[in-house]
Amino acid sequence: MIQNLNPLKNCFLITISLLCFNSSAALAQVDYEEDLVAIEHDVGFLLTWTTSSETNNQFFAVERSQDGGEFEIIGSVNSKYEGSSTTYKYPDLDLGLKKVKYRLKQVSKNGDYSYCDEIQGEKNFVCYFKVTNKEKLNDETLQVTINSIKEGDIEYRLTNNEGDLISKELKSLRAGLNDFVLDFQSEEDGNYHLFFKLGPEIESVYFKKETKDKKGNVAKSKTEVSGG
């Protein structure tokens, strides 16, 4: 009996079968006990999700879309599943977020991936600037760094601990990082609040001036944020 075999065709079929088998087996399998949610947090959103089981999952890539169309990766969280319910958190603290969509890409150890369902996050109040750092340069000078996605004039107010206005002025703000050096040399020792206002948005910084000739260099600072 003559067998009409086509070795190239058989090889092609075997290759396709192997590819399909490997792709299916390599995907990360994740069961969610609590689905992905986006909660208003600071200037952006806090993403949380809980898994009840994970197989072949190496990490979660966090993706965001701001126009409802194309998604981009904004960060990742490594899998920490150890055989029981596992909760994950990821803060998205980008400025200017209002109405966005998120999804998780579940990435396996060999790079294959799948997606969870998309969700939407929406804020009533949008943050356009934020105090990102403050540094006491000496007993009487404080440097404040502001990150902004808008340009314009920001209002600066200085008050004492009783709330009395000491000074007020406008400072030029550019998009990106802005360093402001504030001199307290002419002010008495005590507690002060610095307010930066851009539209309805306000950031405040607390500063304590206490010179060395009294109790030593013990000035402290902290940031208090308000808005909305």
N, C-alpha and C positions, 0 to 999 in steps of 0.2 A: 504494500500500500504506500502511495506517495503522499507525504505530508507537505503541504504548502505553508511553510512558516516564514514569517517576516520578522527577523531578529530586531530590526530597528523599531518596529511597531511594538513588539513585546517589551523592549527596553524602555520605550516611552511610557507605556502603561504602568510598568513597575515603578518608574521614577515618580509619576504623578501620585501613585498610591502612597509611596513613602513620604512625599511632601505633605500630603493631606494628613497622614497619620502623625507626623512629627509636629505639624502646626497645631493640631488639636491637642496633642498631649503636652505641648510646651506652654500653652496658655495658662496664665495665672487664674486659679479658681478661687473666688472670694464670695462668701455669703455674708450679708450685712444684717446685723441685729438692729442697728439704727442707721437709717440712710444718711447720706451727706446733707448737712444743713449749714446755712450761712447766717450768723448772728451779728448784728451791729456791734462793732468793737473799736474803741479809740477812733482813729481816722478812717478805718475801713471795716473789715468783717473778720470774724473768727469762724473758721470752718471746722466742723467736728463730724466724726463718723465712728461707728462701732462695728467691728466684725465679730462674727460668731465662729467662723472657720476660714482658714486660708491654706491653699495648696499651691506650691511652686511660685509663691508671690515674693518678689524681692523688695519692691518699693512701690509707693503711690506717687505718680507725677500729678501735681495740682495744675489744672488748666483753667484759664479765664478768658471770657469773651466780653468786650465792652460794647460791641455793636450788634450782638445777636448773631454774628456770622462766624468768622474764623477764630479759633481758640489758640492761645499761646500758653506755653508752660511758664509758670511764675515761681515754682519751687517744687520740692519733693520731700517725702517723709518715708524713711526706711520702715520696712515691716518689722514689728516687734511681737508678732503673734507667738504665743507659747502654749497653744492648746486650749485656751479659754477665751472668754469674752475680752476683747481688746479695744480700747478707745483711743482715737487719734485726734490731734488738734493741729491746725495750721493757721497762723494769723496773717491776713493779707492787709498790710498797713500802708499801701500806696495812697498817695493823695489824689483827690479829685474823683473818688469812686462814688457813684450814685446808683445806677441800675446796671447790674452785671450778671453774667451767667458763669457757673462753675461746673466742672466735672472732674472725675478722677480717672486717671489712666493706670490700670493695674498692670505692672510690668514684671514679667517672669525673669528667671535667672539667665535665660539665654536671649533676652531682649524682646520676645514676643509680648503682645499687650492686648488688652481689651478695655472697654470703658464702662463706667457706671452711668446711670441716668443723669441728665443735666438738671441743675437747679438754678433758681434765680435769687439774687440778693438785691434789695433796694433800700436806700437811705433817704430820709426826708431832708437831712442837712448834709451838705457836702463840705469837707475840709480841704482848703486850698493851701494852707501853710501849717507848719508845726515847729516848735522849739525842739531841736534834736540834740543840743548839747549846751552846757554852761560850764564855764571854768573860771575860777578865781585866780586872776593873774597876780594880784598882791592884795594887801589889806583893804585897798580902796578902789580896786578896779576889777570889773567883772566882764568877761567876754561871753556873749550869747550868740549861738548859731541857729539860724532859722532856715529851714528848707521850704521852698515855695514853688508852686507850679504857675504862679501868676506874677506879673510885673505891676508896679505901681507904687503908691505912697502908703506906708503902714504907719498908723498912729501909735506913738510910744508915750505912755504915762507912767510917772513915778509917784507912788503914794507911801506914806508912812504906815505904821502898824495900826493906827487909828482910822485909816482911810482918808486922811487929808491929802489933797493934791499938792505935790511939791513942784512938779514940772510936767510939761506936755509939749510934744513936737512931732513933726512928720519926718519919717526916714524913708529913703528911697529903697525899694525892694525889687530885686531882679529874680527871674526864674532860676532856680537852683539853690545853692547854699549861700547864705549871707551871714557874715560875721559882724556883730556890733560890739564895740568896746565901750563900756559905760563907766564913767568916772564918778566915784562917790567921795572924792577928797573934800568937797565943801560941805558934805552932810555930816550930821552928828552920828555918834554911835547909836545903833538901834536896828530895828527890823524894818525892811522895806519890801514893797511889792512892785514889780515891773509888769505893766500890761501892754501887750502888743495887740492891736485891733485892725482887722482888715475886713471891711463890710460888717456883717453880723458876727463874724468869727473872732474869738478872743483867746489868747494864750497868756498865761501869767507865770512869773518866776519869782520865787521868794529869795531874798538875800539878807543876810545879817552882817552888819558892819560892826566889828569890835576890834579896835586897834591894839597893837602889841603892848603899848605902854600901860594898858589897863589889865587885861586878863590873858594876853597872849593871842596868837593867831588862831582863832577858833571859828572863823566865819564859815557858815554853812549855806547850802542852797538846795532847793528842790523845785521841781516843776509841778504846777497845778494847771490842768487843762479844763477849759469850759467852752461850751459852744452850743449852738442850736437855739 
